Amino acid sequence: MEEQNPWWVNEEDFEYRKWKESEVRWKPRIIEEITLDPFSLHFISGPRQVGKTTALKICIHELLKKKDPKAIFYYSCDELTDYKELGEVLDNYINARKEWRIKSSFIFLDEITFVDEWWRAIKFRIDRGFFRNDVILVTGSCSLELLKQKEYFPGRRGSGKDIYFFPLDFSEYVEIFGKIRLKKISIDEINGIESAMNANSLYQNTIDRLFSNYLKTGGFPIPTKEFFARGKVSVYAKKVYLDWLRSDWKKIGKSDKYMKEVISYILRSRLTPISWLSISRETSLASPHTVQSYIEALEDLFVAKVLNIITPDFRVLYRKNKKIHITDPFLYATLSYFTGEEVLEEMVVESIVSSHFSMVTDVYFWKNKSEVDIIVKKDKEQIGVEVKWGFKKFIKPRHLSKLLLLTKDKLPLFMASTDWSKK
């Protein structure tokens, strides 16, 4: 435990020092969302290598300015097997803090979702009153597992919140690397987006340049830091992230070979709607149900986002073909490297828009005689979003109350002018 909590022996944490000394750095927005009032049990979920651990270490550093170092306990759970091992770790700290006369602690349990039945160790000790004066932050990279297991804590969360930690959205990216303050409109106020775009048009050249960069780096820290420090994203960055992905999908029982085939098919489909059956026919996976489990694994690991058709009368057609987006430009580059499949820029751009919308609202698409890339619901209306990056014919369906047509000159400005933070 001492190695993971160097502040106990008056030493600076390695991760925090690395962040502090980095040529390119920013303070993750989620730090402001974390309430530190006991009792709280927070769940923080997001993809691997998005900066969750760094965010925790920054939070710990700020706590150290006003709290006893021994009241702050961090543990990376990557190498723990099950709830019994986790329980032993927690008991060791609980017993030690009694001797230190620590009455209230801040407990950070990082990457917990692959610890078998981890929730049992925490729930048992909550019920025994061991954490009644504490704040517990639990992070995980497997959203479905975290969502399933948090259901074991009814009435046991205190002031705790569910916090989603995504890669940098484009609006954040512009403010951080363009060093400008933008006028932004939330999705709830989307009808007023033109006013924000007009205000931000003062920075059009900067926004366009940064969008070109964003297509290369996405919002992940490793490629973003590499690009702004050295002007390019290395193959090493792709290999690092791919190693994490392969490790994670193996942990949830998915074959590397089959996953590669499924991802290859998704990239080759180039965002045309596809079915589980069509994927099973073109891969070694015999069953559409097995295909579905692989796609759900990618969605669970924040790699893919599946869009269903929504009809004009608001019925969601779950059995119809689906559009499958990769959630970040850097992930597109990484999976292209993994599979050898070509990725077109217009695919990446449409997926950027779709994944940004999905961070703040439910997202669908429409396809009949015409197709609309993205449909979002607002009150009793449907708003369409059409991404027209390359040559593409488009006919507006009559049932849409509003359509946002995002052409090359408007799209980066729209993305920068929208507040993508979840309220």
Secondary structure as the mmCIF struct_conf table of DSSP 4:
data_model
#
loop_
_struct_conf.conf_type_id
_struct_conf.id
_struct_conf.beg_label_comp_id
_struct_conf.beg_label_asym_id
_struct_conf.beg_label_seq_id
_struct_conf.end_label_comp_id
_struct_conf.end_label_asym_id
_struct_conf.end_label_seq_id
HELX_RH_3T_P HELX_RH_3T_P1 GLU A 2 GLN A 4
HELX_RH_3T_P HELX_RH_3T_P2 PRO A 6 VAL A 9
TURN_TY1_P TURN_TY1_P1 ASN A 10 ASN A 10
HELX_RH_AL_P HELX_RH_AL_P1 PHE A 14 GLU A 21
BEND BEND1 GLU A 23 VAL A 24
HELX_RH_3T_P HELX_RH_3T_P3 ARG A 29 GLU A 33
HELX_LH_PP_P HELX_LH_PP_P1 ASP A 37 ASP A 37
BEND BEND2 PRO A 38 PHE A 39
STRN STRN1 SER A 40 SER A 45
TURN_TY1_P TURN_TY1_P2 ARG A 48 GLN A 49
BEND BEND3 VAL A 50 GLY A 51
HELX_RH_AL_P HELX_RH_AL_P2 LYS A 52 LEU A 64
TURN_TY1_P TURN_TY1_P3 LYS A 65 LYS A 66
BEND BEND4 LYS A 67 LYS A 67
HELX_RH_3T_P HELX_RH_3T_P4 PRO A 69 ALA A 71
STRN STRN2 ILE A 72 SER A 76
TURN_TY1_P TURN_TY1_P4 ASP A 78 GLU A 79
STRN STRN3 ASP A 82 ASP A 82
HELX_RH_AL_P HELX_RH_AL_P3 TYR A 83 TRP A 100
TURN_TY1_P TURN_TY1_P5 ARG A 101 ARG A 101
BEND BEND5 SER A 104 SER A 104
STRN STRN4 PHE A 106 ASP A 110
BEND BEND6 GLU A 111 GLU A 111
TURN_TY1_P TURN_TY1_P6 THR A 113 PHE A 114
BEND BEND7 VAL A 115 VAL A 115
STRN STRN5 ASP A 116 ASP A 116
TURN_TY1_P TURN_TY1_P7 GLU A 117 GLU A 117
HELX_RH_AL_P HELX_RH_AL_P4 TRP A 118 ASP A 127
TURN_TY1_P TURN_TY1_P8 ARG A 128 ASN A 133
STRN STRN6 VAL A 135 GLY A 140
BEND BEND8 SER A 141 SER A 141
HELX_RH_AL_P HELX_RH_AL_P5 SER A 143 GLN A 149
HELX_RH_3T_P HELX_RH_3T_P5 LYS A 150 TYR A 152
TURN_TY1_P TURN_TY1_P9 PRO A 154 GLY A 155
STRN STRN7 GLY A 158 GLY A 158
TURN_TY1_P TURN_TY1_P10 SER A 159 SER A 159
STRN STRN8 ASP A 162 TYR A 164
HELX_LH_PP_P HELX_LH_PP_P2 PHE A 166 PHE A 166
BEND BEND9 PRO A 167 PRO A 167
HELX_LH_PP_P HELX_LH_PP_P3 LEU A 168 ASP A 169
HELX_RH_AL_P HELX_RH_AL_P6 PHE A 170 PHE A 177
BEND BEND10 GLY A 178 GLY A 178
HELX_LH_PP_P HELX_LH_PP_P4 ARG A 181 LYS A 183
STRN STRN9 ILE A 185 SER A 186
HELX_RH_3T_P HELX_RH_3T_P6 ILE A 187 GLY A 192
HELX_RH_AL_P HELX_RH_AL_P7 ILE A 193 ASN A 200
HELX_RH_3T_P HELX_RH_3T_P7 SER A 201 TYR A 203
HELX_RH_AL_P HELX_RH_AL_P8 GLN A 204 THR A 217
TURN_TY1_P TURN_TY1_P11 GLY A 218 GLY A 219
HELX_RH_AL_P HELX_RH_AL_P9 PRO A 221 ARG A 230
BEND BEND11 GLY A 231 LYS A 232
HELX_RH_AL_P HELX_RH_AL_P10 VAL A 235 LYS A 251
TURN_TY1_P TURN_TY1_P12 ILE A 252 GLY A 253
HELX_RH_AL_P HELX_RH_AL_P11 ASP A 256 SER A 269
TURN_TY1_P TURN_TY1_P13 ARG A 270 LEU A 271
STRN STRN10 ILE A 274 ILE A 274
HELX_RH_AL_P HELX_RH_AL_P12 TRP A 276 GLU A 282
BEND BEND12 THR A 283 SER A 284
HELX_RH_AL_P HELX_RH_AL_P13 PRO A 288 ASP A 300
TURN_TY1_P TURN_TY1_P14 LEU A 301 PHE A 302
BEND BEND13 VAL A 303 VAL A 303
STRN STRN11 ALA A 304 ILE A 310
TURN_TY1_P TURN_TY1_P15 PRO A 312 ASP A 313
STRN STRN12 VAL A 316 LEU A 317
TURN_TY1_P TURN_TY1_P16 TYR A 318 ARG A 319
BEND BEND14 LYS A 320 LYS A 320
STRN STRN13 LYS A 322 LYS A 322
STRN STRN14 LYS A 323 ILE A 326
BEND BEND15 THR A 327 THR A 327
HELX_RH_AL_P HELX_RH_AL_P14 PRO A 329 THR A 339
HELX_RH_AL_P HELX_RH_AL_P15 GLU A 345 VAL A 360
BEND BEND16 THR A 361 THR A 361
STRN STRN15 TYR A 364 LYS A 367
BEND BEND17 ASN A 368 SER A 370
STRN STRN16 GLU A 371 LYS A 378
TURN_TY1_P TURN_TY1_P17 ASP A 379 LYS A 380
STRN STRN17 GLU A 381 LYS A 388
BEND BEND18 TRP A 389 PHE A 391
TURN_TY1_P TURN_TY1_P18 ARG A 398 HIS A 399
BEND BEND19 SER A 401 SER A 401
STRN STRN18 LYS A 402 THR A 407
TURN_TY1_P TURN_TY1_P19 LYS A 408 LYS A 410
HELX_RH_AL_P HELX_RH_AL_P16 LEU A 411 SER A 417
STRN STRN19 THR A 418 ASP A 419
BEND BEND20 SER A 421 SER A 421
#
